[in-house]
Amino acid sequence: MREMLTGGPLDVLTGDYLAELTMLILARDRLKDPSLGYARTFLRQMEECLGLAQERGVRIVVNAGGLNPARLAAELRNLARRQGLAVAVAHVEGDDLLPRRSELGLPEGLLAANAYLGGFGVAACLAAGAEVVVTGRVTDAALVAGPAIAHFGWTAADLDALAGAVVAGHVLECGAQATGGNYAFFREHDVTRPGFPIAELHADGSSVITKHPGTGGAVTAGTVTAQLLYETGGARYLGPDVTARLDTVRLAEEGPDRVRIDRVCGEAPPPTLKVGLNRLGGHRNEVVFVLTGLDIEAKADLVRRQFLDALPPAARPAELRWTLARTDHPDAGTEEAASALLRLTARDPDQAKVGRELGKAAVELGLAGYPGFHLTAPPGTGAPYGVFAAAYVDAKAVEHTAVLPDGRRLAVPPALVTSRPPETSEEPPHPDAYADALPDAPPAGPTRRAPLGLVAGARSGDKGGDANLGVWARSEAAWRWLAHTLTVDKLRELLPETADLPVTRHLLPNLRAVNFTLTGLLGEGVAAQHRFDPQAKALGEWLRSRHLDIPEALL
């Protein structure tokens, strides 16, 4: 935060503190102490930087309020008084639907239920003179769209401008992911300590993504493309204020570390708001067996048979999941390099069934099991895990409220004009009738077996139990080949975990990209720890490492 405030001129500093897993953590905090439920990290940052921000005239907009934005706003006022500052603090609320669960038809047993609000509440706070605005669960992009609405005076009818701001907000929301962090071609830039991105927003909704001079990393068409594909799906990017058409986005490099985003089209938002639902799903435990040297598969089979024989049927958890990671190498120079890991994951509503009996059954195999038996760690007692799911409610039923610096409460109306997205997964018609066509197939020529990552970048992530996987080409020739080659069937072939899952492919020709939604890959979400990479962060890098026949002209 200090780097952003001192590294160059800013009008507004935004910060995204919330994720699906964060909301669960904050909900558990609130259970222990009703005065908590907000991101205390932000309050610690403000102890150092609140005076600096006011001195430089930088307004601050963050969603660090989490489940308790009113309390965080009060704590900020107390902090300002202790530091001898007069700071106008406002907050946005109304996203917390847990007290209205029954009325809205939401399920029982929830720890948190929060609607994703838009940017007009933030804008109302800023228009009333707020220097710091804290929100609860708003869309990540609302932290950028809200200040733009306040600055330019946009209304709900300015759909193209709103869509442009939403796209800029999506690029900023994961910080250094837009400046070389988590970037497929990271070796091309010094990303030891990438700076944070900045959006220079214009009245028509266009923007330039850049960063402070002298900071690390890079802003290129590639880094911006990667972030645009992150946790998105098809051409329509639905939000509470606008539906942004990602298939209309145009990128242009204006100079070093300057990428222009323009020509973004907007459509009316849907009539419903997404609601993030968090609940406890039960208890989870894990035992990791180390298998070393020869006969790895046979050793793993012996463990499974012995373990099930040792665990009484009445004590067996509802779910036992075995995963063998072949990390071993033949004729290895170290014992670790000669070893594979057999991971047993147990889940059950009853903590006792994933605790002592599970660990007892594993440990007692120690002198009667496979040669070289040992575990990475002694089994624990098990821990609770959370489950995330999404629901949708009528936007008119949500009481979006801006609480202004003087304490007045201002109701923020939902969008007057809405449009319901189509029920099918078919792509919408593009504003340019020809731009959504599949490009011409590349000419035939010699090919070579090679990793996909030599010609394409990828970025992946999670949306509840689904995974998103965006892949882009860096040249027009590579795009022609990618669009024809990386079909749903080819993806399933390259990533066998997806073979039995619903997979949807979306073409984004302006970005030279294909974006996949892998439904159900992550089970019940990140907190449930369903797979080795529970947020699918490295799914794209796995895909890039897979070999297929690539035209030699591209290599």
C-alpha positions, 0 to 999 in steps of 0.5 A: 500500500505504501508503494502504491501511495508513494510511487506516483500519482493516484486518484483512488487506491482500490484493494480486493480482500475477499475470495470464496475461501476468505468469506468462510474464514471471516464467517468462522471469525464472526462465530467466535466474536460477533464484532469480527468478520472483516479483514483485519489486515486492512486495518493494520495497513491503515495504521501506517498509511491512512495519514499518507493517503489523506496527505496525498489526496488519494481516496481508498475503496476496498471490500475489506468489510467482509461480513461486517463493513459497519464495524470496520468503518467504525474501527477506521474512524477510531483509528483516525481519531487516535492519529488526530485525523479528520477522515470521512469514512463511508461504507456499503452494506445490504449484501449480507442475506443470512438474516433473511435466509428463510424469506429469500428461500436460501438453504439452512445451515449456512455460515454466510450468504452474501450477494455480489453488489455492484458499483453504484453504492461505492459511487454514492459514498464517493459523491458524498465526500467519502475519503475511505469507502469499505464494502462487504461482498461486491463484485471485484470489478465494482471497486473500480467501476464505482469510482469511475461512476462517481468521477464521470457521472455515469448512469445505469444507461451508460452500458458501454462505459460501465462495461469498459470499467468492469473489464479494467476492474477485472484486470486490476482485481488480482493485483500483480497477476496483471504485471507478470505474476503467475504469467506463463511466459515469466522468463521473458521479464524480471518478475522477482518483485512485480509492481501493482497495476494501475488503470487510467480510466476515460469517460467513454469507459476505455482505459490504459493499464500501466504501473508505477515507474521503476516497479518490477514486472511488466504490463504487456498485451500478454499479461493483460490477456492472461488476467482477462481470461482468469475466472471468466467464461464465455463472451458475456461477463455478467455483473450487477451493473452491466453485462460486459461483452468480452468478445468485443475487448480490443487490446493495443500496446501504446508503449512500454508498460502501457496497454490500452483496452477499448471498444468494450460493449455492454448489455443490460445486466441480468435481473438476479444477483449472484449469492455466495453461500458458505457452510461447513461440509463436515470434517476432513483428514489426510494421511500421506504414505511415502513409497520408495524405490521399486514396485511402487504400484504394488506397494500402493495396492498393498497399502489400500488393502491393508488399510481397509482391512484394519479399519472397522466398517463402522468406523469408515468415513463416508468418503475415502479417496486415494491419490498416487502421485508418481514423483519417483525417478528411476535410479535416483540420486536421492531418496526423496527423488526415488519416492512417490506419495500415496495420499489418503483423504477422508471426509465425514460429517462426524469428526471421530470418523476422520480422527483417531481410528483413521490415524490408528489404522494407518500407524499400526501398519508400520511394522506389517506393511510394504518395505520402507513404510513411513508417513510424511507426518503423524495423522492429525485429529481432522479438521472442519472443511467448508463448502461454497455454492452459488445461488441467485436472488431477484436483484429487487429483493436485495437492500443495497445501501450506501451509509454516507460519511454523515451517517445518512443511509441511501438506498441504491436501486437495482438496474431498471433495465435487465436482460435474462441471458440465454439458457443454452451455452451457445455464444451470443452474436457478435456486434461485428457479424464476421468477428466471431467466425472460427478462423480459417484452418492453417495450411497443412505442413510438417508437425513435431511432437512438442509441449503446447506451452511453446506456442500458447499461454494459459491461466486457470482458476476456480469458480466454486466447484468449477474450474476456468481454463483460458488459453491464448495464442501469441500470433495470428498463425498460432491462433488459427491452429489453436482454435481448430486444434484445442477442441473439447475432445482434445482437452479431455484427451490432454487432461484425463481428469476432465474426461467425464466432466461437462466441458464448455469451450468459448472462442474469444477471437479478439484475444486470440483465446479459447476459454474453457469451463470445466464443470465440477472439477473442484467438487464443492469448492476450494475449502473442501480440498477436493483435489491436489490443486483445489483452486485449479491454479496450476491447471493451465500449466499442466495443459501447457506441459502436455505434448501434441503435434504442433506445426513446425512453422510455429515452433 
